[in-house]
Amino acid sequence: KEGNGSGTIVSGPAGINCGSGCEASFAEGTLVKLTATPGSGSKAAVFTGCDAVTAGVCEVTMNAAKEVKATFTLEEFALKVTKEGTGTVTSSPSGINCGPTCEAKFNSGTLVKLTGTPGAGFKAAVFTGCDAVTAGVCEVTINAVKEAKGTFPLQ
């Protein structure tokens, strides 16, 4: 198994049932079908090393030692930021650095922190749409498409 996502792989006939890596022996001529189930926040696996992939199932006919890889990647979701007043909203990790409106995609499970820098004559941002606001920083955990708003009031 490879990639930044998670998941499990099972075989038919039985023998492989693993999360990170495993192997099993099968009789010569056996058609082994590997099914990958993505974990929470991960996309369906992409297989390499298969004789064929049918409907997402890796098929391998055993005629020698074989190696198959299933790559799970994390889903990505957009975080859209809108802004009122004069100022800039930036994110950590990077991706958002905007004026009126902007959007960036982040991996599922990422904690994004939005910081507002007010322009001249405006107060610190008041955020809405956050999971939490700590010391003026908007915190959003990415697990779906999200939207936050930063309002910079006049002084």
C-alpha positions as CSV (number, residue, x, y, z in Angstrom):
1,K,0.0,0.0,0.0
2,E,1.3,3.5,-0.9
3,G,0.1,7.1,-0.8
4,N,-0.9,9.6,1.9
5,G,-4.4,8.0,2.3
6,S,-5.5,4.9,4.1
7,G,-7.4,1.8,3.3
8,T,-7.4,-2.0,3.3
9,I,-6.9,-4.7,0.6
10,V,-8.5,-8.1,0.6
11,S,-8.2,-11.0,-1.8
12,G,-10.5,-13.6,-3.3
13,P,-9.6,-16.3,-2.7
14,A,-8.8,-15.5,0.9
15,G,-5.2,-15.0,1.9
16,I,-4.7,-11.2,1.8
17,N,-6.4,-8.9,4.3
18,C,-4.1,-6.1,5.1
19,G,-3.7,-2.4,5.7
20,S,-0.1,-1.5,5.2
21,G,1.6,-4.4,3.3
22,C,1.3,-8.2,3.2
23,E,1.8,-11.2,1.1
24,A,0.3,-14.6,0.6
25,S,1.0,-17.7,-1.5
26,F,-1.5,-18.9,-4.1
27,A,-1.4,-22.0,-6.3
28,E,-0.1,-21.6,-9.9
29,G,-2.9,-20.6,-12.3
30,T,-5.1,-19.1,-9.6
31,L,-6.9,-15.9,-10.5
32,V,-6.5,-13.6,-7.5
33,K,-8.9,-10.6,-7.3
34,L,-7.8,-7.8,-5.0
35,T,-10.4,-5.4,-3.7
36,A,-9.3,-2.1,-2.0
37,T,-11.6,-0.3,0.4
38,P,-10.5,3.3,1.1
39,G,-10.4,4.6,4.6
40,S,-12.3,7.7,5.8
41,G,-11.2,10.8,3.9
42,S,-9.4,8.7,1.2
43,K,-10.1,8.2,-2.5
44,A,-10.5,4.8,-4.1
45,A,-7.2,3.1,-4.6
46,V,-5.2,3.1,-7.9
47,F,-3.7,-0.3,-8.6
48,T,-0.4,-1.0,-10.4
49,G,1.1,-4.4,-11.2
50,C,-2.2,-6.0,-12.1
51,D,-2.9,-8.1,-15.2
52,A,-6.2,-6.2,-15.5
53,V,-8.3,-3.9,-13.4
54,T,-12.1,-4.5,-13.8
55,A,-14.5,-2.2,-12.0
56,G,-11.8,-1.2,-9.5
57,V,-10.8,-4.8,-8.8
58,C,-7.2,-5.8,-9.5
59,E,-6.9,-9.2,-11.2
60,V,-3.7,-11.2,-11.1
61,T,-3.2,-14.7,-12.5
62,M,-0.5,-16.5,-10.5
63,N,2.2,-17.8,-12.8
64,A,5.2,-16.4,-10.9
65,A,5.9,-14.2,-7.9
66,K,3.9,-11.0,-8.3
67,E,3.8,-7.6,-6.7
68,V,0.8,-5.3,-6.7
69,K,0.6,-1.8,-5.3
70,A,-2.5,0.0,-4.2
71,T,-2.1,3.8,-3.9
72,F,-4.6,5.6,-1.6
73,T,-4.6,9.4,-1.7
74,L,-6.5,11.7,0.5
75,E,-9.6,13.4,-0.8
76,E,-9.3,17.2,-1.3
77,F,-12.0,19.7,-0.4
78,A,-12.3,23.4,-1.2
79,L,-12.2,26.1,1.4
80,K,-13.7,29.3,0.1
81,V,-13.0,32.6,1.9
82,T,-15.1,35.7,1.4
83,K,-14.1,39.1,2.8
84,E,-15.8,42.3,3.7
85,G,-13.9,45.5,4.4
86,T,-10.3,46.2,3.7
87,G,-7.7,43.6,4.7
88,T,-6.1,40.3,3.6
89,V,-6.9,36.8,4.7
90,T,-4.1,34.2,4.6
91,S,-3.9,30.5,5.5
92,S,-1.6,28.1,7.2
93,P,-0.8,25.8,5.5
94,S,-0.5,28.1,2.5
95,G,-3.0,28.2,-0.3
96,I,-5.2,31.2,0.6
97,N,-3.9,34.7,0.3
98,C,-6.8,36.9,-0.8
99,G,-8.6,40.1,-1.1
100,P,-12.3,39.9,-1.8
101,T,-12.8,36.2,-2.5
102,C,-10.6,33.2,-2.9
103,E,-10.6,29.4,-2.7
104,A,-8.0,26.7,-2.3
105,K,-8.2,22.9,-1.9
106,F,-6.7,21.1,1.1
107,N,-6.4,17.4,2.0
108,S,-9.1,15.8,4.1
109,G,-8.3,16.1,7.8
110,T,-6.1,19.2,7.4
111,L,-6.5,21.9,10.1
112,V,-6.4,25.2,8.2
113,K,-5.8,28.4,10.2
114,L,-7.0,31.7,8.7
115,T,-5.4,34.9,9.8
116,G,-6.8,38.4,8.9
117,T,-4.5,41.4,8.5
118,P,-6.6,44.6,8.4
119,G,-5.9,47.4,6.0
120,A,-5.4,51.0,7.2
121,G,-8.5,52.4,9.0
122,F,-10.0,48.9,9.7
123,K,-10.1,46.7,12.8
124,A,-9.0,43.1,13.1
125,A,-11.1,40.5,11.2
126,V,-14.2,39.0,12.7
127,F,-14.6,35.5,11.3
128,T,-17.7,33.4,10.7
129,G,-18.0,29.9,9.4
130,C,-15.1,28.6,11.5
131,D,-15.0,25.5,13.6
132,A,-13.3,27.6,16.3
133,V,-11.8,31.1,16.6
134,T,-8.7,31.2,18.9
135,A,-7.0,34.5,19.5
136,G,-8.5,36.0,16.4
137,V,-7.5,33.0,14.2
138,C,-10.2,31.1,12.3
139,E,-9.7,27.3,12.5
140,V,-11.3,25.0,10.0
141,T,-10.8,21.3,9.8
142,I,-11.3,20.1,6.2
143,N,-13.7,17.2,5.9
144,A,-16.1,18.6,3.3
145,V,-16.4,21.8,1.2
146,K,-16.2,24.7,3.7
147,E,-16.8,28.4,3.5
148,A,-15.5,31.1,6.0
149,K,-16.0,34.8,6.0
150,G,-13.7,37.5,7.4
151,T,-15.2,40.9,8.1
152,F,-12.9,43.9,8.7
153,P,-15.0,46.6,10.5
154,L,-14.1,50.3,10.2
155,Q,-12.2,51.8,13.1
